Amino acid sequence: MSEFKFDCPTCAQHLQADEAYQGSQIQCPACRTTFTVPRLATPGGAALRLPPPAPTLPPPVVQSPTRTRSLATGATTSRLAVASLVLSIATIILGPFGCIPGIICGHLAKARIRRDPRLTGKGLATAGLAVGYGFIGVGVIFFAVFGLIFLKAAGQLQQETKRAVQATSQASAPAGMGSGAASDGWTADLSGVSIPTGPLNGRLHGHPFHCDQALLSPVTRPVFLTLRQGPGLQGDLKLTLILSSGIEGQTVNYLTTAAIPAAEDNRVELLWRENGQYHAQSFARAFNRGFVLRLECAARSNNHAKGRLYLCLGDGQQSYVAGTFDAQLQ
């Protein structure tokens, strides 16, 4: 048999084969394409050229329904925006572990939405930021109010503690107390007893006393020296000395009840609050309801008069005060 020539229909490689291969399937040694060997149509063994095969189209791509909808609308919702709103609302349960991540997610979401026009959810991110910052503002206000209340309570407790310590230390051992005084500061005879140099303290009707305010009325007769503890006009404890003669620049010694002039109006008024009500008691010359005192008062200076006082009352609670005072003139 004779051979004939032909070309590969794919790569146009020149090939040669025996006539017996006409119509057979062979593989191109160059491009490895399988094709059918053409049959001779003309004598003489002229090479036959087959038309190139039609271009092969890629198979159609089948898209999922979710993706198709995404391409149709051209936009998707930002997950960060959704997370921002959910976390900010969850602050009710999580506290700061909700609003802080919610604010972070909200800012990140808005930044990504600005960069990518296909993303939506700007309103969700804005709502998440508003809720998150709102919870932070409420928390700051709450802690500020709580802090103020705590500081005020701590200040009052410190003041009360200081007052109690001063009253206890002054009442337990007044400086210069003579042999005629009791161990707690009360005595029926002030002879040889010195006035303490510390602030005016003591015990009135069984309650510790610390003088918060001293007032002196030097113009009227008799003279009023008011010693008060606690807020308000009356306070919790109030002691008023009513003396017939002036005391500015003077020293008054009623060391025993017998030393109090019987013809003069010299009294001591005690006022205390108990169970929400005020109670009063008066002390005059008779010692069972009387008093003894030692009072030293300097001349006035800048509408004030400083002095020292040791006073013991003849009540069953053995009330007394001892120390220095700075009285404002009325």
Summary of the structure (lengths in Angstrom):
residues: 330
radius of gyration: 54.2
end to end distance: 150.1
largest distance: 171.8
contacts: 983
relative contact order: 0.09
helix: 32%
strand: 29%
